[in-house]
Amino acid sequence: MIDNHKNTRRKFIKMGFAITGTSAVSTNALSYHLLIDDSSNYSDTDKIPLNNVLRDYEQVNNKFGFGLKKVDIDQKEDWENKRKSILRRSKIMLGQPPVIKSEFEPPLSILENNQRDNYKELKVRFLSGTGDTIKGYLLVPNDTDKSSPRPAIVAMHSTGPGASQTVGLTPKENRMYGKELAERGYVVLAIDVISAGDRVYAGYDPYYTKKFYDEYPQWSAMDKMVSDHKTGVDYLCSLDFVDADRIGCVGHSLGGYNAFFLQAFDPRIKAVVCSCGLSPMGGTNSPYQFARNEWFAHFNPISRDFIRSGMIPCDMHEFMALCAPRHLFNYSAKQDTIYCPVKYQNSNGFSSWWKTVDESLSQISKVYKLMGRPKHFVRSEGNGDHDFPVHIRNEAYEWLAKVL
């Protein structure tokens, strides 16, 4: 989505942060996805086709490249070849990272150490490997001991105040899953992503990524978030009271797709819970929603040139498919007004958008079947709005207890 009304966006964001600092907030969360240009024409017919992860178009003559044949992927070996193609195309969206220091360094400091009812809350900072500092919270359940290492969760925040909300310091209903998981016995790491929380760029409002692209024009904010979360996993693995073979991640909205992106590119993530994090770019009337011109631009700017020519180099459900066959729990809301705002719906309401989401999830389910692990992918959905309701969280927590 593209919005050129900078002042309007800033007022909206500030209003959202003012509200999310209280606990009496509607579960229909204010979010950056709503920041769209009222003058735009969102015709339901203006769509780029949805990429199909289970289809290939191959040449008939290998030497000269003559002919074209459509191939449906129905074998594990075929999927492995397709997976390599998705990985190559993903580099267009994610961009070229700088040199990342591979060896993890211990935290620079523990800024705060607070004892809560069921866990210790540490405010930590450590180096990202790309020259800046990651800030966040480590929650360690009471009686944690290296003699019996615990499973760990990377709790990824939604668009809002940042990690402080995930751990309950800026409370909001249905967003404090980091705190809840620590109370259930998990070691929890919750960090601020770039441009959020304690990592907002000087002189900018939250979630403005212009400063990032000024410094790294060949990279992407999305891949930077993946890189930082990988470093967070390095941190967890360095702790002798964490079982490095039982690490998962949980997130809602922004945190939801951060969760499956991390699993897609980090084999150490054994299980993911994604809440309201999947909305394809293709098959909808909002192909620029993750590649907008300004504000929170997720993918490298070159992505927009591909979209302008009518193609999505690598779509969100293709990134999610890279997680197979590891455990993935996905919750999607069928009336999600963040991804499908009411004022831009057609006469069928949410039906058109949900049809695209449903098709994307069906493709991912089939990939898990091809990999011989159909039960490792869990589809959960409801008729609600963009939220992570308590009954879904409880379902997800029970699932995590089984797989981790």
C-alpha positions as CSV (number, residue, x, y, z in Angstrom):
1,M,0.0,0.0,0.0
2,I,1.3,3.5,-0.8
3,D,0.6,6.6,1.2
4,N,2.1,9.9,0.5
5,H,0.4,11.8,3.3
6,K,3.3,11.8,5.8
7,N,1.7,14.0,8.4
8,T,-1.5,11.9,8.4
9,R,0.6,8.8,8.9
10,R,2.5,10.3,11.8
11,K,-0.6,11.4,13.6
12,F,-2.1,8.0,13.1
13,I,0.9,6.2,14.4
14,K,1.2,8.5,17.4
15,M,-2.5,8.0,18.1
16,G,-1.9,4.2,17.9
17,F,1.0,4.3,20.3
18,A,-1.0,6.5,22.8
19,I,-3.8,4.0,22.8
20,T,-1.7,0.8,22.9
21,G,0.0,2.0,26.1
22,T,-3.2,1.2,28.0
23,S,-4.8,-2.1,28.8
24,A,-8.4,-1.1,27.8
25,V,-7.9,-1.4,24.1
26,S,-10.1,-2.9,21.4
27,T,-8.8,-6.1,20.0
28,N,-9.2,-4.6,16.6
29,A,-5.6,-3.3,16.7
30,L,-4.5,-0.1,15.1
31,S,-1.7,-1.1,12.7
32,Y,0.5,0.3,10.0
33,H,-1.4,-1.7,7.3
34,L,-4.3,0.8,7.6
35,L,-2.1,3.7,6.5
36,I,-3.3,3.9,2.9
37,D,-4.0,6.7,0.4
38,D,-7.7,7.6,0.2
39,S,-7.2,8.8,-3.3
40,S,-6.1,5.4,-4.6
41,N,-8.3,3.2,-6.7
42,Y,-8.4,-0.3,-5.3
43,S,-10.4,-2.0,-8.0
44,D,-11.0,-5.7,-7.3
45,T,-10.0,-6.5,-10.8
46,D,-6.5,-5.0,-10.5
47,K,-4.5,-8.0,-9.3
48,I,-1.3,-9.7,-10.1
49,P,-1.8,-13.5,-10.2
50,L,-1.0,-15.5,-7.1
51,N,2.3,-17.5,-7.5
52,N,1.8,-21.2,-7.3
53,V,4.4,-23.0,-5.3
54,L,3.3,-26.3,-6.7
55,R,3.7,-25.5,-10.4
56,D,6.7,-25.1,-12.7
57,Y,7.0,-23.9,-16.3
58,E,9.9,-25.8,-17.9
59,Q,11.6,-25.8,-21.3
60,V,11.0,-28.7,-23.6
61,N,14.3,-28.6,-25.5
62,N,17.1,-28.3,-23.0
63,K,19.8,-27.2,-25.4
64,F,18.0,-24.5,-27.3
65,G,15.3,-23.7,-24.9
66,F,12.5,-24.3,-27.4
67,G,9.0,-25.1,-26.1
68,L,7.2,-24.6,-22.8
69,K,5.4,-27.2,-20.6
70,K,3.5,-26.6,-17.4
71,V,4.4,-29.1,-14.7
72,D,2.4,-29.8,-11.5
73,I,4.7,-30.6,-8.6
74,D,3.5,-33.8,-7.0
75,Q,6.8,-35.5,-5.9
76,K,9.1,-34.7,-3.1
77,E,12.1,-34.4,-5.5
78,D,10.2,-31.9,-7.7
79,W,9.5,-29.8,-4.6
80,E,13.1,-29.8,-3.7
81,N,13.9,-28.3,-7.1
82,K,11.1,-25.8,-6.7
83,R,12.4,-24.9,-3.3
84,K,15.8,-23.9,-4.7
85,S,14.0,-21.7,-7.2
86,I,12.1,-19.9,-4.4
87,L,15.4,-19.4,-2.5
88,R,17.0,-17.8,-5.5
89,R,14.0,-15.5,-6.1
90,S,13.8,-14.6,-2.4
91,K,17.2,-12.8,-2.8
92,I,15.5,-10.3,-5.1
93,M,13.1,-9.3,-2.3
94,L,15.5,-9.6,0.6
95,G,18.4,-7.9,-1.1
96,Q,22.2,-8.2,-0.5
97,P,23.2,-8.1,3.2
98,P,26.5,-6.6,4.3
99,V,29.2,-8.8,5.9
100,I,27.6,-10.2,9.0
101,K,29.9,-11.2,11.9
102,S,29.2,-14.9,12.4
103,E,30.6,-15.4,15.9
104,F,28.2,-14.3,18.6
105,E,29.5,-12.0,21.3
106,P,28.1,-12.0,24.8
107,P,25.7,-9.2,25.8
108,L,27.2,-5.8,26.1
109,S,25.3,-5.3,29.4
110,I,22.2,-6.2,31.3
111,L,20.4,-2.9,31.7
112,E,17.8,-4.0,34.2
113,N,17.1,-7.1,36.4
114,N,13.6,-7.4,37.8
115,Q,12.0,-10.2,39.6
116,R,8.4,-10.9,38.5
117,D,6.0,-13.4,40.1
118,N,7.0,-16.4,38.0
119,Y,10.2,-15.3,36.2
120,K,13.1,-13.0,36.2
121,E,13.0,-10.2,33.6
122,L,16.3,-9.0,32.2
123,K,16.6,-6.0,29.9
124,V,19.6,-6.9,27.6
125,R,21.6,-5.4,24.7
126,F,24.0,-7.2,22.4
127,L,25.7,-6.6,19.1
128,S,23.8,-7.4,15.9
129,G,26.8,-8.3,13.9
130,T,26.2,-5.5,11.4
131,G,27.3,-2.6,13.5
132,D,24.3,-1.7,15.6
133,T,22.9,-2.9,18.9
134,I,19.9,-5.2,19.5
135,K,17.8,-4.3,22.6
136,G,15.2,-6.4,24.2
137,Y,14.1,-8.6,27.2
138,L,15.1,-12.0,28.4
139,L,12.6,-13.7,30.6
140,V,13.9,-16.6,32.7
141,P,11.4,-18.7,34.7
142,N,12.0,-19.2,38.4
143,D,14.1,-22.3,39.3
144,T,15.7,-22.4,35.9
145,D,18.9,-24.4,36.1
146,K,21.6,-25.6,33.7
147,S,21.1,-29.1,35.0
148,S,17.7,-29.2,33.3
149,P,17.8,-26.8,30.2
150,R,14.5,-25.4,29.2
151,P,12.9,-24.9,25.8
152,A,13.1,-21.3,24.5
153,I,10.8,-19.0,22.5
154,V,11.6,-15.9,20.5
155,A,8.5,-13.8,21.1
156,M,8.2,-11.4,18.2
157,H,6.2,-8.2,18.7
158,S,3.5,-6.8,16.5
159,T,3.5,-3.2,15.2
160,G,3.2,-1.1,18.3
161,P,5.5,-0.1,21.2
162,G,7.8,-3.0,20.6
163,A,9.1,-5.8,22.7
164,S,8.0,-4.1,25.9
165,Q,4.4,-4.9,25.0
166,T,5.1,-8.6,24.3
167,V,6.6,-9.0,27.8
168,G,3.7,-7.1,29.4
169,L,5.4,-3.8,30.3
170,T,3.1,-1.8,28.0
171,P,0.1,-4.0,28.4
172,K,-2.4,-4.7,25.7
173,E,-5.0,-7.5,25.6
174,N,-3.9,-10.5,23.5
175,R,-0.4,-9.1,22.8
176,M,1.5,-10.3,25.9
177,Y,2.3,-13.7,24.7
178,G,6.0,-13.4,25.7
179,K,4.9,-12.9,29.3
180,E,2.4,-15.8,29.1
181,L,5.0,-18.2,27.7
182,A,7.5,-17.3,30.4
183,E,4.8,-18.1,33.0
184,R,4.4,-21.4,31.3
185,G,8.0,-22.3,31.8
186,Y,9.8,-21.2,28.6
187,V,12.9,-19.0,28.5
188,V,11.7,-16.1,26.3
189,L,13.6,-13.6,24.3
190,A,11.8,-10.6,22.9
191,I,13.8,-8.0,21.0
192,D,12.8,-4.7,19.3
193,V,13.1,-4.8,15.5
194,I,14.8,-2.0,13.7
195,S,12.8,1.3,13.8
196,A,10.7,0.1,16.8
197,G,10.8,0.4,20.6
198,D,14.3,1.4,21.7
199,R,15.6,1.2,18.1
200,V,13.6,4.0,16.5
201,Y,16.0,6.0,14.3
202,A,16.9,9.5,15.7
203,G,14.8,12.1,14.0
204,Y,12.2,9.6,12.8
205,D,8.9,8.4,14.0
206,P,8.5,4.6,14.7
207,Y,8.6,2.2,11.8
208,Y,10.2,4.6,9.4
209,T,12.9,2.7,7.5
210,K,14.4,5.5,5.3
211,K,17.5,5.7,7.5
212,F,18.1,2.0,7.1
213,Y,17.9,2.2,3.3
214,D,20.1,5.3,3.2
215,E,22.8,3.1,4.9
216,Y,22.0,-0.2,3.2
217,P,20.4,0.5,-0.2
218,Q,21.1,-3.1,-1.4
219,W,19.6,-4.8,1.6
220,S,16.1,-5.0,3.0
221,A,14.4,-4.2,6.4
222,M,12.9,-7.7,6.3
223,D,16.2,-9.5,6.0
224,K,17.7,-7.2,8.7
225,M,14.9,-8.4,11.0
226,V,15.7,-12.0,10.1
227,S,19.4,-11.4,10.7
228,D,18.7,-9.8,14.1
229,H,16.5,-12.6,15.2
230,K,19.1,-15.1,14.1
231,T,21.5,-13.3,16.4
232,G,18.9,-13.5,19.1
233,V,18.9,-17.3,18.6
234,D,22.7,-17.3,18.9
235,Y,22.2,-15.6,22.2
236,L,19.7,-18.2,23.4
237,C,22.0,-21.0,22.3
238,S,24.8,-19.5,24.3
239,L,22.9,-19.9,27.6
240,D,23.6,-23.1,29.4
241,F,20.0,-23.2,30.8
242,V,18.5,-23.3,27.3
243,D,18.0,-26.5,25.3
244,A,19.2,-25.5,21.9
245,D,17.3,-28.3,20.3
246,R,14.0,-26.9,21.5
247,I,13.7,-23.4,20.2
248,G,10.5,-21.9,18.7
249,C,9.1,-18.5,17.9
250,V,5.7,-16.9,18.3
251,G,4.4,-13.7,16.8
252,H,1.3,-11.8,15.8
253,S,0.9,-9.6,12.7
254,L,4.4,-8.1,12.0
255,G,5.7,-10.7,14.6
256,G,3.7,-13.4,12.8
257,Y,5.5,-13.1,9.5
258,N,8.8,-12.4,11.3
259,A,8.3,-15.8,12.9
260,F,7.9,-17.9,9.7
261,F,10.6,-15.9,7.9
262,L,13.0,-16.8,10.7
263,Q,12.1,-20.4,10.5
264,A,12.5,-20.3,6.7
265,F,16.1,-19.2,7.0
266,D,17.2,-20.7,10.3
267,P,17.1,-24.5,10.7
268,R,17.4,-24.2,14.5
269,I,13.8,-23.0,14.8
270,K,11.8,-26.2,15.4
271,A,8.3,-24.7,15.8
272,V,6.5,-21.5,14.8
273,V,3.2,-20.0,15.8
274,C,2.1,-17.3,13.3
275,S,-1.0,-15.3,14.2
276,C,-2.4,-13.0,11.4
277,G,0.9,-12.9,9.6
278,L,0.1,-14.3,6.2
279,S,-1.4,-12.1,3.5
280,P,-0.2,-12.7,-0.1
281,M,0.8,-9.8,-2.3
282,G,-0.3,-11.6,-5.5
283,G,-4.0,-12.3,-5.9
284,T,-5.0,-9.2,-4.0
285,N,-5.4,-5.5,-4.9
286,S,-2.5,-4.6,-2.5
287,P,0.7,-6.0,-4.1
288,Y,2.7,-3.1,-2.7
289,Q,1.7,-3.7,0.9
290,F,5.1,-5.0,1.9
291,A,7.1,-3.1,-0.7
292,R,5.6,0.4,-0.3
293,N,7.5,3.6,-1.4
294,E,8.1,4.9,2.1
295,W,7.3,4.5,5.8
296,F,7.8,0.8,6.8
297,A,9.3,-0.7,3.6
298,H,9.9,-4.4,4.2
299,F,11.5,-5.5,1.0
300,N,14.3,-4.1,-1.1
301,P,13.1,-1.2,-3.3
302,I,13.9,-3.1,-6.5
303,S,10.9,-5.3,-5.7
304,R,8.6,-2.4,-6.8
305,D,10.0,-2.5,-10.3
306,F,9.0,-6.1,-10.6
307,I,5.6,-5.4,-9.2
308,R,5.2,-2.5,-11.7
309,S,5.8,-5.0,-14.5
310,G,3.2,-7.4,-13.1
311,M,5.0,-10.0,-11.2
312,I,5.8,-10.9,-7.6
313,P,9.4,-12.2,-7.4
314,C,8.7,-14.2,-4.3
315,D,5.4,-14.0,-2.3
316,M,4.7,-14.4,1.4
317,H,3.2,-17.9,1.1
318,E,6.3,-19.0,-0.8
319,F,8.5,-17.8,2.1
320,M,6.2,-19.8,4.4
321,A,6.5,-22.9,2.3
322,L,10.3,-22.8,2.9
323,C,9.5,-23.8,6.5
324,A,8.4,-27.3,5.5
325,P,8.6,-29.9,7.0
326,R,9.2,-28.3,10.4
327,H,6.4,-27.6,12.8
328,L,4.2,-24.6,11.9
329,F,1.0,-23.4,13.4
330,N,-0.8,-20.7,11.4
331,Y,-3.8,-18.7,12.6
332,S,-5.6,-16.5,10.1
333,A,-8.7,-14.3,10.7
334,K,-11.2,-14.4,7.9
335,Q,-12.4,-10.8,8.6
336,D,-9.0,-9.2,8.9
337,T,-9.5,-5.5,8.3
338,I,-5.8,-4.8,8.5
339,Y,-5.0,-6.7,5.3
340,C,-8.4,-6.1,3.8
341,P,-9.8,-2.8,5.0
342,V,-13.6,-2.5,4.9
343,K,-13.5,0.7,2.8
344,Y,-11.6,-1.0,0.0
345,Q,-13.6,-4.2,-0.1
346,N,-15.7,-5.0,-3.2
347,S,-19.3,-6.2,-3.1
348,N,-18.2,-9.6,-1.8
349,G,-16.6,-8.2,1.3
350,F,-13.7,-10.3,2.6
351,S,-14.5,-13.2,0.2
352,S,-12.1,-12.3,-2.5
353,W,-9.2,-11.6,-0.2
354,W,-9.9,-14.7,1.9
355,K,-10.1,-16.9,-1.2
356,T,-6.5,-15.9,-1.9
357,V,-5.3,-16.6,1.6
358,D,-7.1,-19.9,1.6
359,E,-5.4,-20.9,-1.7
360,S,-2.0,-19.9,-0.3
361,L,-2.5,-22.0,2.8
362,S,-3.8,-25.0,0.7
363,Q,-0.6,-24.8,-1.3
364,I,1.5,-24.9,1.9
365,S,-0.5,-27.8,3.2
366,K,0.3,-29.8,0.1
367,V,4.0,-29.1,0.4
368,Y,3.9,-30.6,3.9
369,K,2.2,-33.6,2.5
370,L,4.8,-34.0,-0.3
371,M,7.5,-33.8,2.5
372,G,5.7,-36.6,4.3
373,R,4.8,-34.5,7.3
374,P,1.2,-33.3,6.8
375,K,0.5,-33.1,10.6
376,H,3.4,-30.7,11.1
377,F,1.4,-27.9,9.5
378,V,-1.6,-26.8,11.5
379,R,-4.3,-24.5,10.0
380,S,-6.4,-22.6,12.5
381,E,-8.8,-19.9,11.4
382,G,-11.7,-17.9,12.7
383,N,-14.3,-15.3,11.7
384,G,-12.8,-12.6,13.8
385,D,-10.7,-9.5,13.0
386,H,-6.9,-9.0,13.2
387,D,-6.2,-10.3,16.6
388,F,-4.6,-13.2,18.6
389,P,-7.6,-14.2,20.8
390,V,-7.2,-16.1,24.0
391,H,-8.7,-19.4,22.7
392,I,-6.3,-19.4,19.8
393,R,-3.3,-18.7,22.0
394,N,-4.3,-21.5,24.3
395,E,-4.6,-23.8,21.3
396,A,-1.2,-22.7,20.1
397,Y,0.4,-23.1,23.6
398,E,-0.9,-26.6,23.9
399,W,0.5,-27.4,20.5
400,L,3.9,-25.9,21.4
401,A,4.0,-28.1,24.6
402,K,3.6,-31.2,22.4
403,V,6.2,-30.3,19.7
404,L,8.8,-28.6,22.0
